[in-house]
Amino acid sequence: DDKELRLNAIQDIKCLAKHLRIHDNDMGNKVCVMGGSYGGFATLSCLTQFPFCYTCCLTQFPDAFDAGICMCGVTNYVSFLKNTASWRRAKREKEYGSLEHDLDVLQMISPINKAENLKAPLLMIYGAMDERVPITEAEQFYDIIQDRVPCRLLRLEDEGHGVTLYDNKKLVFSEILRFL
């Protein structure tokens, strides 16, 4: 799923959401998408690419996703590559595309460029010390959506990429339960 193929995985998640909407499920037909790191990017992509979900007969289900929870996901591949730790940039450009040669692809796959499509409430959880996905990724996305949809940015000052500290895990799981 390198470069423009990155969005193929998002299509798979859309199909799962559509399946859950069509068929009764034990969750009261509510669908939340949640992920961390690549899964965080996938969460934001689902929420911005597919705010509506369609069945085979083109019946529209409003709000394909009832909510999203993004943990340390890339929101903008251009700023991500500019701001990520230099030791990561060369490896990531091979997978995502380079700023020099693939700028159009990087812009196309960046959820921030479709943020206006977001309809579902969103909880964003990011570590302030993250060298892989800098906190600026969350802040720039949050700045765009905060006045448009119910959202919260949980900034963990003493975490990096993910949640490792016990007290933070308790906080994060409590916040997720409250959010849902």
ChimeraX commands (.cxc) that place a marker at each C-alpha (Angstrom):
marker #1 position 0.00,0.00,0.00 radius 0.5
marker #1 position 2.79,2.39,-0.88 radius 0.5
marker #1 position 2.08,5.92,-2.15 radius 0.5
marker #1 position -1.30,6.25,-3.91 radius 0.5
marker #1 position -2.18,2.62,-3.11 radius 0.5
marker #1 position -2.38,3.68,0.54 radius 0.5
marker #1 position -6.07,4.48,0.14 radius 0.5
marker #1 position -6.90,0.87,-0.87 radius 0.5
marker #1 position -6.85,-0.16,2.79 radius 0.5
marker #1 position -9.36,2.60,3.51 radius 0.5
marker #1 position -11.71,1.07,0.93 radius 0.5
marker #1 position -11.58,-2.18,2.91 radius 0.5
marker #1 position -12.63,-0.42,6.09 radius 0.5
marker #1 position -15.43,1.33,4.21 radius 0.5
marker #1 position -16.71,-2.07,3.04 radius 0.5
marker #1 position -16.69,-3.34,6.62 radius 0.5
marker #1 position -18.64,-0.29,7.81 radius 0.5
marker #1 position -21.13,-0.79,5.01 radius 0.5
marker #1 position -21.54,-4.44,5.98 radius 0.5
marker #1 position -22.18,-3.49,9.60 radius 0.5
marker #1 position -24.75,-0.88,8.56 radius 0.5
marker #1 position -26.62,-3.29,6.30 radius 0.5
marker #1 position -26.68,-6.21,8.71 radius 0.5
marker #1 position -27.92,-5.99,12.26 radius 0.5
marker #1 position -25.11,-5.92,14.71 radius 0.5
marker #1 position -25.03,-6.15,18.47 radius 0.5
marker #1 position -23.92,-2.55,18.85 radius 0.5
marker #1 position -27.22,-0.91,18.03 radius 0.5
marker #1 position -25.96,-0.34,14.50 radius 0.5
marker #1 position -23.34,2.16,15.70 radius 0.5
marker #1 position -19.97,2.10,13.97 radius 0.5
marker #1 position -16.83,3.68,15.39 radius 0.5
marker #1 position -13.48,3.55,13.63 radius 0.5
marker #1 position -10.38,3.58,15.85 radius 0.5
marker #1 position -6.68,3.16,15.21 radius 0.5
marker #1 position -3.20,4.17,16.18 radius 0.5
marker #1 position -0.24,5.21,14.05 radius 0.5
marker #1 position -1.06,3.83,10.56 radius 0.5
marker #1 position -4.47,2.96,12.02 radius 0.5
marker #1 position -4.80,6.58,13.15 radius 0.5
marker #1 position -4.20,7.71,9.58 radius 0.5
marker #1 position -6.74,5.09,8.45 radius 0.5
marker #1 position -9.26,6.41,10.98 radius 0.5
marker #1 position -8.93,9.97,9.74 radius 0.5
marker #1 position -9.02,8.83,6.12 radius 0.5
marker #1 position -12.23,6.87,6.69 radius 0.5
marker #1 position -13.89,9.82,8.38 radius 0.5
marker #1 position -12.86,12.30,5.70 radius 0.5
marker #1 position -13.02,10.11,2.58 radius 0.5
marker #1 position -16.31,8.39,3.37 radius 0.5
marker #1 position -18.55,10.50,5.58 radius 0.5
marker #1 position -21.42,8.61,3.93 radius 0.5
marker #1 position -21.65,4.91,3.13 radius 0.5
marker #1 position -23.57,3.33,0.26 radius 0.5
marker #1 position -25.10,-0.12,-0.22 radius 0.5
marker #1 position -25.04,-2.01,-3.50 radius 0.5
marker #1 position -28.37,-0.47,-4.50 radius 0.5
marker #1 position -27.01,3.03,-3.75 radius 0.5
marker #1 position -29.18,3.59,-0.70 radius 0.5
marker #1 position -27.34,6.16,1.34 radius 0.5
marker #1 position -26.58,5.62,5.01 radius 0.5
marker #1 position -25.84,8.98,6.57 radius 0.5
marker #1 position -22.81,9.12,8.78 radius 0.5
marker #1 position -21.00,5.95,7.73 radius 0.5
marker #1 position -19.07,6.23,10.97 radius 0.5
marker #1 position -20.74,7.40,14.15 radius 0.5
marker #1 position -17.43,8.34,15.74 radius 0.5
marker #1 position -13.68,8.11,15.32 radius 0.5
marker #1 position -10.75,7.73,17.68 radius 0.5
marker #1 position -7.35,8.58,16.24 radius 0.5
marker #1 position -4.16,7.87,18.13 radius 0.5
marker #1 position -0.92,9.35,16.77 radius 0.5
marker #1 position -2.03,9.27,13.15 radius 0.5
marker #1 position -0.55,11.28,10.29 radius 0.5
marker #1 position -2.93,14.03,9.20 radius 0.5
marker #1 position -0.78,15.70,6.54 radius 0.5
marker #1 position 1.96,13.74,4.80 radius 0.5
marker #1 position 3.65,16.91,3.56 radius 0.5
marker #1 position 4.09,18.44,7.02 radius 0.5
marker #1 position 4.76,14.99,8.48 radius 0.5
marker #1 position 7.75,14.45,6.20 radius 0.5
marker #1 position 9.01,17.96,6.87 radius 0.5
marker #1 position 8.69,17.62,10.66 radius 0.5
marker #1 position 9.35,13.98,11.48 radius 0.5
marker #1 position 12.73,13.02,12.91 radius 0.5
marker #1 position 15.40,13.06,10.21 radius 0.5
marker #1 position 16.33,9.43,10.91 radius 0.5
marker #1 position 12.79,8.45,9.84 radius 0.5
marker #1 position 12.32,10.67,6.81 radius 0.5
marker #1 position 14.38,8.67,4.30 radius 0.5
marker #1 position 12.64,5.41,5.22 radius 0.5
marker #1 position 9.18,6.99,5.17 radius 0.5
marker #1 position 9.68,8.69,1.81 radius 0.5
marker #1 position 10.25,5.28,0.23 radius 0.5
marker #1 position 6.86,4.17,1.48 radius 0.5
marker #1 position 4.75,7.35,1.35 radius 0.5
marker #1 position 6.45,9.24,-1.45 radius 0.5
marker #1 position 9.01,12.02,-1.48 radius 0.5
marker #1 position 8.40,15.73,-1.13 radius 0.5
marker #1 position 10.48,16.29,-4.24 radius 0.5
marker #1 position 8.87,13.74,-6.58 radius 0.5
marker #1 position 5.47,12.81,-5.15 radius 0.5
marker #1 position 3.98,15.99,-3.72 radius 0.5
marker #1 position 0.65,15.50,-5.52 radius 0.5
marker #1 position 0.30,11.97,-4.10 radius 0.5
marker #1 position 1.21,13.14,-0.60 radius 0.5
marker #1 position -1.47,15.83,-0.80 radius 0.5
marker #1 position -4.04,13.39,-2.19 radius 0.5
marker #1 position -3.62,10.86,0.63 radius 0.5
marker #1 position -3.50,13.46,3.43 radius 0.5
marker #1 position -6.71,13.51,5.52 radius 0.5
marker #1 position -6.21,17.20,6.32 radius 0.5
marker #1 position -7.03,18.05,2.70 radius 0.5
marker #1 position -10.49,16.54,3.15 radius 0.5
marker #1 position -11.11,17.71,6.72 radius 0.5
marker #1 position -14.15,19.70,5.60 radius 0.5
marker #1 position -15.89,16.35,4.91 radius 0.5
marker #1 position -15.65,15.24,8.53 radius 0.5
marker #1 position -19.10,14.72,10.08 radius 0.5
marker #1 position -18.53,12.30,12.96 radius 0.5
marker #1 position -17.30,13.22,16.44 radius 0.5
marker #1 position -13.57,12.66,16.81 radius 0.5
marker #1 position -11.27,11.97,19.74 radius 0.5
marker #1 position -7.60,12.56,18.97 radius 0.5
marker #1 position -4.91,11.14,21.31 radius 0.5
marker #1 position -1.31,12.18,20.74 radius 0.5
marker #1 position 1.96,12.20,22.66 radius 0.5
marker #1 position 3.68,15.57,22.89 radius 0.5
marker #1 position 7.12,13.90,22.69 radius 0.5
marker #1 position 6.37,11.80,19.60 radius 0.5
marker #1 position 9.32,11.82,17.16 radius 0.5
marker #1 position 7.54,9.59,14.65 radius 0.5
marker #1 position 4.32,11.57,14.24 radius 0.5
marker #1 position 4.90,15.02,15.72 radius 0.5
marker #1 position 2.12,16.57,17.83 radius 0.5
marker #1 position 1.84,19.28,15.17 radius 0.5
marker #1 position 0.01,16.69,13.04 radius 0.5
marker #1 position -2.82,16.62,15.58 radius 0.5
marker #1 position -2.81,20.34,16.27 radius 0.5
marker #1 position -3.17,21.42,12.64 radius 0.5
marker #1 position -6.05,19.00,12.03 radius 0.5
marker #1 position -7.76,19.94,15.30 radius 0.5
marker #1 position -7.50,23.65,14.46 radius 0.5
marker #1 position -9.47,23.05,11.26 radius 0.5
marker #1 position -12.25,20.90,12.76 radius 0.5
marker #1 position -12.70,22.15,16.32 radius 0.5
marker #1 position -15.49,24.60,15.48 radius 0.5
marker #1 position -17.28,22.28,13.05 radius 0.5
marker #1 position -17.70,18.89,14.73 radius 0.5
marker #1 position -17.60,17.59,18.30 radius 0.5
marker #1 position -13.93,16.81,18.87 radius 0.5
marker #1 position -11.33,16.60,21.58 radius 0.5
marker #1 position -7.55,16.58,21.44 radius 0.5
marker #1 position -6.02,14.68,24.34 radius 0.5
marker #1 position -2.39,15.76,24.50 radius 0.5
marker #1 position -0.20,13.50,26.63 radius 0.5
marker #1 position 2.79,15.60,27.63 radius 0.5
marker #1 position 4.93,12.67,28.80 radius 0.5
marker #1 position 4.29,10.23,25.95 radius 0.5
marker #1 position 5.83,9.63,22.56 radius 0.5
marker #1 position 4.38,7.41,19.85 radius 0.5
marker #1 position 1.63,5.52,21.64 radius 0.5
marker #1 position 0.60,5.24,25.27 radius 0.5
marker #1 position 3.02,3.38,27.51 radius 0.5
marker #1 position 2.70,4.85,31.01 radius 0.5
marker #1 position 0.20,3.17,33.31 radius 0.5
marker #1 position -1.50,6.39,34.50 radius 0.5
marker #1 position -1.83,7.57,30.91 radius 0.5
marker #1 position -3.36,4.24,29.88 radius 0.5
marker #1 position -5.99,4.64,32.60 radius 0.5
marker #1 position -6.65,8.20,31.46 radius 0.5
marker #1 position -6.88,7.24,27.78 radius 0.5
marker #1 position -9.23,4.31,28.33 radius 0.5
marker #1 position -11.42,6.45,30.59 radius 0.5
marker #1 position -11.55,9.16,27.93 radius 0.5
marker #1 position -12.40,6.63,25.23 radius 0.5
marker #1 position -15.26,5.20,27.29 radius 0.5
marker #1 position -16.57,8.69,28.07 radius 0.5
marker #1 position -16.30,9.66,24.41 radius 0.5
marker #1 position -18.20,6.62,23.19 radius 0.5
marker link #1:1,2 radius 0.2
marker link #1:2,3 radius 0.2
marker link #1:3,4 radius 0.2
marker link #1:4,5 radius 0.2
marker link #1:5,6 radius 0.2
marker link #1:6,7 radius 0.2
marker link #1:7,8 radius 0.2
marker link #1:8,9 radius 0.2
marker link #1:9,10 radius 0.2
marker link #1:10,11 radius 0.2
marker link #1:11,12 radius 0.2
marker link #1:12,13 radius 0.2
marker link #1:13,14 radius 0.2
marker link #1:14,15 radius 0.2
marker link #1:15,16 radius 0.2
marker link #1:16,17 radius 0.2
marker link #1:17,18 radius 0.2
marker link #1:18,19 radius 0.2
marker link #1:19,20 radius 0.2
marker link #1:20,21 radius 0.2
marker link #1:21,22 radius 0.2
marker link #1:22,23 radius 0.2
marker link #1:23,24 radius 0.2
marker link #1:24,25 radius 0.2
marker link #1:25,26 radius 0.2
marker link #1:26,27 radius 0.2
marker link #1:27,28 radius 0.2
marker link #1:28,29 radius 0.2
marker link #1:29,30 radius 0.2
marker link #1:30,31 radius 0.2
marker link #1:31,32 radius 0.2
marker link #1:32,33 radius 0.2
marker link #1:33,34 radius 0.2
marker link #1:34,35 radius 0.2
marker link #1:35,36 radius 0.2
marker link #1:36,37 radius 0.2
marker link #1:37,38 radius 0.2
marker link #1:38,39 radius 0.2
marker link #1:39,40 radius 0.2
marker link #1:40,41 radius 0.2
marker link #1:41,42 radius 0.2
marker link #1:42,43 radius 0.2
marker link #1:43,44 radius 0.2
marker link #1:44,45 radius 0.2
marker link #1:45,46 radius 0.2
marker link #1:46,47 radius 0.2
marker link #1:47,48 radius 0.2
marker link #1:48,49 radius 0.2
marker link #1:49,50 radius 0.2
marker link #1:50,51 radius 0.2
marker link #1:51,52 radius 0.2
marker link #1:52,53 radius 0.2
marker link #1:53,54 radius 0.2
marker link #1:54,55 radius 0.2
marker link #1:55,56 radius 0.2
marker link #1:56,57 radius 0.2
marker link #1:57,58 radius 0.2
marker link #1:58,59 radius 0.2
marker link #1:59,60 radius 0.2
marker link #1:60,61 radius 0.2
marker link #1:61,62 radius 0.2
marker link #1:62,63 radius 0.2
marker link #1:63,64 radius 0.2
marker link #1:64,65 radius 0.2
marker link #1:65,66 radius 0.2
marker link #1:66,67 radius 0.2
marker link #1:67,68 radius 0.2
marker link #1:68,69 radius 0.2
marker link #1:69,70 radius 0.2
marker link #1:70,71 radius 0.2
marker link #1:71,72 radius 0.2
marker link #1:72,73 radius 0.2
marker link #1:73,74 radius 0.2
marker link #1:74,75 radius 0.2
marker link #1:75,76 radius 0.2
marker link #1:76,77 radius 0.2
marker link #1:77,78 radius 0.2
marker link #1:78,79 radius 0.2
marker link #1:79,80 radius 0.2
marker link #1:80,81 radius 0.2
marker link #1:81,82 radius 0.2
marker link #1:82,83 radius 0.2
marker link #1:83,84 radius 0.2
marker link #1:84,85 radius 0.2
marker link #1:85,86 radius 0.2
marker link #1:86,87 radius 0.2
marker link #1:87,88 radius 0.2
marker link #1:88,89 radius 0.2
marker link #1:89,90 radius 0.2
marker link #1:90,91 radius 0.2
marker link #1:91,92 radius 0.2
marker link #1:92,93 radius 0.2
marker link #1:93,94 radius 0.2
marker link #1:94,95 radius 0.2
marker link #1:95,96 radius 0.2
marker link #1:96,97 radius 0.2
marker link #1:97,98 radius 0.2
marker link #1:98,99 radius 0.2
marker link #1:99,100 radius 0.2
marker link #1:100,101 radius 0.2
marker link #1:101,102 radius 0.2
marker link #1:102,103 radius 0.2
marker link #1:103,104 radius 0.2
marker link #1:104,105 radius 0.2
marker link #1:105,106 radius 0.2
marker link #1:106,107 radius 0.2
marker link #1:107,108 radius 0.2
marker link #1:108,109 radius 0.2
marker link #1:109,110 radius 0.2
marker link #1:110,111 radius 0.2
marker link #1:111,112 radius 0.2
marker link #1:112,113 radius 0.2
marker link #1:113,114 radius 0.2
marker link #1:114,115 radius 0.2
marker link #1:115,116 radius 0.2
marker link #1:116,117 radius 0.2
marker link #1:117,118 radius 0.2
marker link #1:118,119 radius 0.2
marker link #1:119,120 radius 0.2
marker link #1:120,121 radius 0.2
marker link #1:121,122 radius 0.2
marker link #1:122,123 radius 0.2
marker link #1:123,124 radius 0.2
marker link #1:124,125 radius 0.2
marker link #1:125,126 radius 0.2
marker link #1:126,127 radius 0.2
marker link #1:127,128 radius 0.2
marker link #1:128,129 radius 0.2
marker link #1:129,130 radius 0.2
marker link #1:130,131 radius 0.2
marker link #1:131,132 radius 0.2
marker link #1:132,133 radius 0.2
marker link #1:133,134 radius 0.2
marker link #1:134,135 radius 0.2
marker link #1:135,136 radius 0.2
marker link #1:136,137 radius 0.2
marker link #1:137,138 radius 0.2
marker link #1:138,139 radius 0.2
marker link #1:139,140 radius 0.2
marker link #1:140,141 radius 0.2
marker link #1:141,142 radius 0.2
marker link #1:142,143 radius 0.2
marker link #1:143,144 radius 0.2
marker link #1:144,145 radius 0.2
marker link #1:145,146 radius 0.2
marker link #1:146,147 radius 0.2
marker link #1:147,148 radius 0.2
marker link #1:148,149 radius 0.2
marker link #1:149,150 radius 0.2
marker link #1:150,151 radius 0.2
marker link #1:151,152 radius 0.2
marker link #1:152,153 radius 0.2
marker link #1:153,154 radius 0.2
marker link #1:154,155 radius 0.2
marker link #1:155,156 radius 0.2
marker link #1:156,157 radius 0.2
marker link #1:157,158 radius 0.2
marker link #1:158,159 radius 0.2
marker link #1:159,160 radius 0.2
marker link #1:160,161 radius 0.2
marker link #1:161,162 radius 0.2
marker link #1:162,163 radius 0.2
marker link #1:163,164 radius 0.2
marker link #1:164,165 radius 0.2
marker link #1:165,166 radius 0.2
marker link #1:166,167 radius 0.2
marker link #1:167,168 radius 0.2
marker link #1:168,169 radius 0.2
marker link #1:169,170 radius 0.2
marker link #1:170,171 radius 0.2
marker link #1:171,172 radius 0.2
marker link #1:172,173 radius 0.2
marker link #1:173,174 radius 0.2
marker link #1:174,175 radius 0.2
marker link #1:175,176 radius 0.2
marker link #1:176,177 radius 0.2
marker link #1:177,178 radius 0.2
marker link #1:178,179 radius 0.2
marker link #1:179,180 radius 0.2
view
